[in-house]
Amino acid sequence: MDISIHNMLDGAVHEDGKVVKARVAKDKRLQKLYGITLEDYEDRLTRQGGCCAICGSKPGTKSLSVDHDHKWKYFKIVVNQISDDRFIAKLGGCSTPTYVSLRGHGRTKKEARDRLKGLLKRASVRGLLCFSCNSGLRKYRDNPEYLTSAASYLRRHQQGEF
């Protein structure tokens, strides 16, 4: 039996457990890649009206993609322990170094660093996009100036100004 992604996300439970397994797998994937849960994804989808945040199209056979800022991956994170449960982290790779105080985010520097990476991943999520819009942003390297220039180009062409 073929189960579409929309049936997987609507909470229905199939007697052989395929839907439940698919939901668990999607939840794990979202947490690993973006630091969000399936519940977070569904909440955002509801807030967006169930459609792409850019073009407004409803998802077809595929669910909407999670759009996120890739810059967080390039931050250099240096964690120093101040006390038993308190750490300070320096984020390099920003225009100016940023310091973050972490309390209760693990017992070791590694746990604190991993927790901070998870928070950065989660904060990098911008919205849910259809495949075309997500691909478009990627092709324009997430640069608003390129997108504005492309929009101007298309408007000039539509008005016959080449």
Contacts in CASP RR format, 6 or more apart in sequence:
PFRMAT RR
TARGET T0000
AUTHOR 0000-0000-0000
METHOD contacts of the structure
MODEL  1
MDISIHNMLDGAVHEDGKVVKARVAKDKRLQKLYGITLEDYEDRLTRQGG
CCAICGSKPGTKSLSVDHDHKWKYFKIVVNQISDDRFIAKLGGCSTPTYV
SLRGHGRTKKEARDRLKGLLKRASVRGLLCFSCNSGLRKYRDNPEYLTSA
ASYLRRHQQGEF
1 14 0 8 1.000
1 18 0 8 1.000
3 14 0 8 1.000
3 18 0 8 1.000
3 19 0 8 1.000
3 22 0 8 1.000
4 61 0 8 1.000
5 59 0 8 1.000
5 61 0 8 1.000
5 62 0 8 1.000
5 63 0 8 1.000
6 59 0 8 1.000
6 60 0 8 1.000
6 63 0 8 1.000
7 19 0 8 1.000
8 19 0 8 1.000
8 22 0 8 1.000
8 23 0 8 1.000
8 26 0 8 1.000
9 23 0 8 1.000
9 26 0 8 1.000
9 38 0 8 1.000
9 42 0 8 1.000
9 63 0 8 1.000
11 19 0 8 1.000
11 23 0 8 1.000
12 19 0 8 1.000
13 19 0 8 1.000
13 20 0 8 1.000
14 20 0 8 1.000
23 38 0 8 1.000
26 38 0 8 1.000
26 41 0 8 1.000
27 37 0 8 1.000
27 38 0 8 1.000
30 36 0 8 1.000
30 37 0 8 1.000
30 38 0 8 1.000
30 40 0 8 1.000
30 41 0 8 1.000
30 66 0 8 1.000
31 37 0 8 1.000
33 66 0 8 1.000
33 121 0 8 1.000
34 66 0 8 1.000
34 68 0 8 1.000
34 121 0 8 1.000
34 122 0 8 1.000
34 124 0 8 1.000
34 125 0 8 1.000
35 118 0 8 1.000
35 121 0 8 1.000
35 122 0 8 1.000
35 125 0 8 1.000
36 44 0 8 1.000
36 66 0 8 1.000
36 122 0 8 1.000
36 125 0 8 1.000
41 66 0 8 1.000
41 128 0 8 1.000
44 125 0 8 1.000
44 127 0 8 1.000
44 128 0 8 1.000
45 64 0 8 1.000
45 128 0 8 1.000
48 127 0 8 1.000
48 128 0 8 1.000
50 58 0 8 1.000
50 59 0 8 1.000
50 64 0 8 1.000
51 57 0 8 1.000
51 58 0 8 1.000
51 59 0 8 1.000
51 64 0 8 1.000
52 58 0 8 1.000
52 59 0 8 1.000
52 64 0 8 1.000
52 128 0 8 1.000
52 129 0 8 1.000
52 130 0 8 1.000
52 133 0 8 1.000
53 67 0 8 1.000
53 126 0 8 1.000
53 127 0 8 1.000
53 128 0 8 1.000
53 129 0 8 1.000
53 133 0 8 1.000
54 129 0 8 1.000
54 130 0 8 1.000
54 133 0 8 1.000
55 130 0 8 1.000
55 132 0 8 1.000
55 133 0 8 1.000
56 130 0 8 1.000
57 130 0 8 1.000
59 130 0 8 1.000
62 131 0 8 1.000
64 128 0 8 1.000
64 129 0 8 1.000
64 130 0 8 1.000
65 128 0 8 1.000
65 129 0 8 1.000
65 130 0 8 1.000
65 131 0 8 1.000
65 134 0 8 1.000
66 125 0 8 1.000
66 127 0 8 1.000
66 128 0 8 1.000
67 125 0 8 1.000
67 126 0 8 1.000
67 127 0 8 1.000
67 128 0 8 1.000
67 129 0 8 1.000
67 134 0 8 1.000
67 137 0 8 1.000
68 121 0 8 1.000
68 124 0 8 1.000
68 125 0 8 1.000
68 126 0 8 1.000
68 127 0 8 1.000
69 124 0 8 1.000
69 126 0 8 1.000
69 142 0 8 1.000
70 124 0 8 1.000
70 142 0 8 1.000
71 124 0 8 1.000
72 117 0 8 1.000
72 120 0 8 1.000
72 121 0 8 1.000
72 123 0 8 1.000
72 124 0 8 1.000
74 93 0 8 1.000
75 91 0 8 1.000
75 92 0 8 1.000
75 93 0 8 1.000
75 94 0 8 1.000
75 120 0 8 1.000
76 91 0 8 1.000
76 92 0 8 1.000
76 93 0 8 1.000
77 89 0 8 1.000
77 90 0 8 1.000
77 91 0 8 1.000
77 92 0 8 1.000
77 113 0 8 1.000
77 116 0 8 1.000
77 117 0 8 1.000
78 89 0 8 1.000
78 90 0 8 1.000
78 92 0 8 1.000
79 87 0 8 1.000
79 88 0 8 1.000
79 89 0 8 1.000
79 90 0 8 1.000
79 102 0 8 1.000
79 109 0 8 1.000
79 112 0 8 1.000
79 113 0 8 1.000
79 116 0 8 1.000
80 87 0 8 1.000
80 88 0 8 1.000
80 89 0 8 1.000
80 90 0 8 1.000
80 109 0 8 1.000
81 87 0 8 1.000
81 109 0 8 1.000
81 112 0 8 1.000
82 88 0 8 1.000
84 107 0 8 1.000
85 103 0 8 1.000
85 104 0 8 1.000
85 106 0 8 1.000
85 107 0 8 1.000
86 101 0 8 1.000
86 102 0 8 1.000
86 103 0 8 1.000
86 104 0 8 1.000
87 101 0 8 1.000
87 102 0 8 1.000
87 103 0 8 1.000
87 105 0 8 1.000
87 106 0 8 1.000
87 109 0 8 1.000
87 112 0 8 1.000
88 99 0 8 1.000
88 100 0 8 1.000
88 101 0 8 1.000
88 102 0 8 1.000
89 99 0 8 1.000
89 100 0 8 1.000
89 102 0 8 1.000
89 112 0 8 1.000
89 113 0 8 1.000
89 116 0 8 1.000
90 97 0 8 1.000
90 98 0 8 1.000
90 99 0 8 1.000
90 100 0 8 1.000
91 97 0 8 1.000
91 98 0 8 1.000
91 99 0 8 1.000
91 100 0 8 1.000
92 98 0 8 1.000
100 116 0 8 1.000
102 112 0 8 1.000
102 115 0 8 1.000
102 116 0 8 1.000
105 111 0 8 1.000
105 112 0 8 1.000
105 115 0 8 1.000
105 116 0 8 1.000
106 112 0 8 1.000
106 115 0 8 1.000
129 137 0 8 1.000
137 147 0 8 1.000
140 146 0 8 1.000
140 147 0 8 1.000
140 150 0 8 1.000
156 162 0 8 1.000
END
